[in-house]
């Protein structure tokens, strides 16, 4: 049976993971080239994963609702209906594995062999203050998203119990964070956590970055009637024509294309104009 892997696509050079939002096809469904198989969300947009050839969708499929490294295998397309073996539950982590599998932990010491001079520390008691984040043993598996989430929520990974597969994921980090909420949250009305989507996270980070970026404003009024008419005649988006006008302006005034760094001013050799978009 011919078996071709489906990999998580790459949207940009900076993209390291993508959020597999949902599958639009199930294992065993016939697919045609160009059919949309799944939806993947990055920090910039929602994209569709299309079938690259005719066939049948086969498993194991990566689990929807998880963050997956780019170019990781999320499923397969085969040339004949998959058998029952292909409908096994999806793996806990898509291949290739982004991090090495956790090494087996050492066997616990016998109960009758404790150090007499070093009594065991009492188990930490829950409190309103969250512990400062710490690094868990590098041999233990921690998903990249869970590690970043732990830093944001001030969760000590050393005190987080791994999941059934031995890997700490976002669910375990959130559960640990909810055991020790901030006193400010406890003082107010009832609350609950709501996970950020990659896009919302990127928007928040960019908005925070703008607070430390020097800005200035120059305002002027002009008529765009001619431009609007040209857009209609050419059947082009007005936004695209405005982006073109901005690109030509920056090309004519290259100082707008410079970036400050502590070492020197960086002069970009190409004009790139981005248009901010969002999805419902």
C-alpha positions as CSV (number, residue, x, y, z in Angstrom):
1,X,0.0,0.0,0.0
2,X,1.3,3.4,-1.0
3,X,1.5,5.6,2.1
4,X,2.4,9.3,1.9
5,X,2.8,11.4,5.0
6,X,0.9,14.7,5.7
7,X,3.2,17.2,7.4
8,X,2.4,20.4,9.2
9,X,3.1,23.3,6.8
10,X,5.4,26.2,7.5
11,X,4.0,29.7,7.1
12,X,7.1,31.8,7.9
13,X,10.8,31.5,8.8
14,X,10.0,32.3,12.4
15,X,7.2,29.7,12.8
16,X,8.2,26.8,15.0
17,X,4.9,25.2,15.9
18,X,1.3,25.3,14.7
19,X,-2.0,24.7,16.5
20,X,-4.0,21.9,14.9
21,X,-7.4,23.4,15.3
22,X,-9.5,20.6,13.9
23,X,-9.7,17.8,11.4
24,X,-12.3,18.2,8.6
25,X,-11.9,14.6,7.4
26,X,-11.9,11.3,9.3
27,X,-9.8,8.2,8.9
28,X,-11.0,6.2,6.0
29,X,-12.6,9.1,4.2
30,X,-11.9,9.3,0.4
31,X,-10.1,12.6,-0.5
32,X,-9.4,14.4,-3.8
33,X,-6.4,16.5,-4.5
34,X,-7.1,20.0,-3.1
35,X,-9.6,18.8,-0.5
36,X,-9.2,20.6,2.8
37,X,-8.2,18.0,5.4
38,X,-7.5,20.1,8.5
39,X,-7.2,23.7,9.8
40,X,-4.0,24.9,11.4
41,X,-3.6,28.1,13.4
42,X,-0.4,30.0,13.6
43,X,0.4,33.3,15.4
44,X,-0.5,35.2,12.2
45,X,-3.4,33.4,10.5
46,X,-5.6,30.3,10.1
47,X,-4.5,28.1,7.2
48,X,-5.9,25.0,5.6
49,X,-4.1,21.7,5.0
50,X,-5.0,20.4,1.6
51,X,-4.7,16.9,0.2
52,X,-1.8,16.8,-2.3
53,X,-3.1,13.8,-4.2
54,X,-6.2,11.5,-4.4
55,X,-6.6,8.7,-2.0
56,X,-7.9,7.9,1.5
57,X,-7.1,9.6,4.8
58,X,-5.2,7.2,7.1
59,X,-4.0,7.3,10.7
60,X,-2.6,7.6,13.1
61,X,-3.8,11.3,13.1
62,X,-2.3,14.0,15.3
63,X,-4.7,15.0,18.0
64,X,-6.7,18.2,17.3
65,X,-6.4,21.0,19.8
66,X,-2.6,20.5,20.3
67,X,0.5,22.4,19.3
68,X,2.7,20.5,16.8
69,X,6.2,21.3,15.5
70,X,6.4,22.4,11.9
71,X,7.0,19.6,9.3
72,X,5.9,17.0,11.8
73,X,3.8,14.2,10.4
74,X,0.1,14.7,11.3
75,X,-1.5,11.9,9.2
76,X,-1.2,9.9,6.0
77,X,-2.8,9.5,2.5
78,X,-3.0,6.0,1.2
79,X,-4.1,4.7,-2.2
80,X,-6.6,2.2,-0.8
81,X,-9.1,2.2,2.1
82,X,-7.1,1.8,5.3
83,X,-7.7,-1.3,7.4
84,X,-8.7,-1.4,11.0
85,X,-5.1,-1.1,12.2
86,X,-5.1,2.5,10.8
87,X,-7.9,3.5,13.1
88,X,-5.9,3.0,16.3
89,X,-6.0,5.9,18.7
90,X,-3.7,8.8,17.7
91,X,-0.3,9.0,19.3
92,X,0.2,11.3,22.2
93,X,2.8,13.2,20.3
94,X,3.1,13.4,16.5
95,X,6.1,12.1,14.7
96,X,8.9,13.2,14.4
97,X,9.0,13.8,18.2
98,X,10.0,17.4,18.9
99,X,11.8,16.4,22.1
100,X,13.6,13.2,23.2
101,X,11.4,10.7,24.9
102,X,11.7,10.9,28.7
103,X,14.2,8.5,30.1
104,X,12.8,5.9,32.6
105,X,13.0,7.3,36.1
106,X,15.2,5.6,38.7
107,X,13.5,3.1,40.9
108,X,12.5,4.5,44.3
109,X,14.8,3.9,47.2
110,X,13.6,1.3,49.7
111,X,11.6,2.7,52.6
112,X,14.1,1.4,55.2
113,X,17.1,3.3,53.7
114,X,16.5,7.0,54.3
115,X,19.3,9.3,55.3
116,X,19.1,9.6,59.1
117,X,20.6,13.1,59.1
118,X,18.4,14.5,56.3
119,X,14.7,14.3,57.1
120,X,12.4,14.5,54.2
121,X,11.0,18.0,53.5
122,X,7.3,18.3,54.1
123,X,5.0,18.4,51.1
124,X,4.4,22.0,49.9
125,X,1.1,23.4,51.1
126,X,-1.2,25.3,48.7
127,X,-1.1,29.0,49.2
128,X,-2.3,32.1,47.4
129,X,1.2,32.8,46.1
130,X,2.5,31.1,43.0
131,X,6.1,29.7,43.3
132,X,8.8,31.1,41.1
133,X,9.3,29.1,37.9
134,X,12.1,26.5,38.0
135,X,13.6,24.2,35.5
136,X,12.5,20.6,35.6
137,X,15.0,17.8,35.1
138,X,16.0,17.9,31.5
139,X,15.3,14.2,31.2
140,X,11.6,14.7,31.7
141,X,9.6,15.5,28.7
142,X,8.0,18.9,28.5
143,X,6.2,20.1,25.4
144,X,7.4,23.5,24.1
145,X,4.0,25.1,24.5
146,X,3.7,23.8,28.1
147,X,7.2,25.2,28.9
148,X,6.2,28.6,27.6
149,X,2.9,28.5,29.4
150,X,4.6,27.6,32.7
151,X,6.8,30.7,32.4
152,X,3.8,32.9,31.7
153,X,1.7,31.5,34.6
154,X,4.7,31.3,37.0
155,X,4.4,27.6,37.5
156,X,7.3,25.5,38.8
157,X,7.6,22.6,36.4
158,X,9.4,20.6,39.1
159,X,6.1,20.3,40.9
160,X,4.0,19.5,37.9
161,X,2.9,15.8,37.5
162,X,3.4,14.6,33.9
163,X,0.5,13.2,31.9
164,X,-0.1,9.5,31.3
165,X,2.5,9.4,28.6
166,X,5.2,10.8,30.9
167,X,5.1,14.3,29.2
168,X,4.1,17.5,30.7
169,X,1.6,19.3,28.5
170,X,-0.5,22.5,28.7
171,X,-3.3,20.7,30.6
172,X,-1.0,19.7,33.4
173,X,0.5,23.2,33.6
174,X,-3.0,24.9,33.8
175,X,-4.1,22.4,36.5
176,X,-1.0,23.3,38.6
177,X,-1.6,27.0,38.1
178,X,-5.2,26.8,39.2
179,X,-4.1,25.2,42.5
180,X,-2.3,28.3,43.5
181,X,-4.1,31.4,42.1
182,X,-2.9,34.9,42.6
183,X,-4.3,36.7,45.8
184,X,-5.6,39.5,43.5
185,X,-7.8,36.9,41.7
186,X,-9.0,35.4,44.9
187,X,-10.1,38.8,46.2
188,X,-12.4,39.4,43.3
189,X,-15.4,37.6,41.8
190,X,-15.3,34.1,40.4
191,X,-12.9,33.5,37.5
192,X,-11.6,30.9,35.2
193,X,-8.6,30.5,32.8
194,X,-9.1,30.9,29.0
195,X,-6.2,29.8,26.9
196,X,-4.9,32.3,24.3
197,X,-4.8,31.3,20.7
198,X,-1.4,31.7,18.9
199,X,-2.9,34.8,17.1
200,X,-4.1,36.4,20.3
201,X,-0.8,35.8,21.9
202,X,1.1,37.4,19.0
203,X,-1.3,40.5,19.1
204,X,-0.7,40.9,22.8
205,X,3.0,40.6,22.6
206,X,3.2,43.1,19.7
207,X,1.0,45.6,21.6
208,X,3.2,45.4,24.6
209,X,6.3,45.9,22.4
210,X,4.8,49.1,21.0
211,X,4.9,50.7,24.5
212,X,8.7,50.7,24.4
213,X,9.0,51.8,20.7
214,X,9.4,55.6,20.0
215,X,6.6,56.8,17.7
216,X,5.6,60.0,16.0
217,X,2.6,60.9,13.9
218,X,2.3,63.0,10.8
219,X,-1.3,63.8,9.6
220,X,-2.5,65.1,6.3
221,X,-5.7,65.1,4.3
222,X,-6.0,64.0,0.7
223,X,-8.6,62.9,-1.7
224,X,-8.6,59.3,-2.8
225,X,-11.4,59.5,-5.3
226,X,-9.0,58.9,-8.2
227,X,-7.4,55.9,-6.4
228,X,-10.8,54.5,-5.5
229,X,-12.0,54.7,-9.1
230,X,-8.8,53.1,-10.3
231,X,-9.3,50.2,-7.8
232,X,-12.8,49.7,-9.2
233,X,-11.7,49.7,-12.8
234,X,-8.8,47.3,-12.1
235,X,-10.9,45.2,-9.8
236,X,-8.3,45.3,-7.1
237,X,-8.6,45.8,-3.4
238,X,-8.1,49.3,-2.2
239,X,-5.9,47.9,0.6
240,X,-3.5,46.4,-1.9
241,X,-3.2,49.7,-3.8
242,X,-2.6,51.6,-0.6
243,X,0.1,49.0,0.3
244,X,1.7,49.6,-3.1
245,X,1.7,53.4,-2.5
246,X,3.3,52.9,0.9
247,X,6.0,50.6,-0.6
248,X,6.9,53.2,-3.2
249,X,7.0,55.9,-0.6
250,X,9.4,53.9,1.6
251,X,11.5,53.1,-1.4
252,X,11.7,56.8,-2.2
253,X,12.5,57.7,1.4
254,X,14.8,54.8,2.6
255,X,15.3,56.2,6.1
256,X,11.8,54.9,6.9
257,X,13.3,51.4,6.2
258,X,15.9,51.6,8.9
259,X,15.9,49.7,12.2
260,X,17.7,50.8,15.3
261,X,19.9,48.2,17.1
262,X,22.4,48.9,20.0
263,X,25.3,48.2,17.5
264,X,24.2,50.3,14.6
265,X,21.3,51.3,12.3
266,X,20.2,48.4,10.1
267,X,19.2,49.5,6.6
268,X,16.9,46.9,5.0
269,X,17.7,46.3,1.4
270,X,14.1,45.4,0.5
271,X,10.8,47.1,1.2
272,X,8.2,44.8,2.9
273,X,4.7,46.0,3.7
274,X,2.5,43.9,5.9
275,X,-1.2,44.1,6.3
276,X,-2.6,43.1,9.7
277,X,-5.4,40.6,9.5
278,X,-7.6,38.7,12.0
279,X,-10.1,35.9,11.9
280,X,-13.4,35.7,13.7
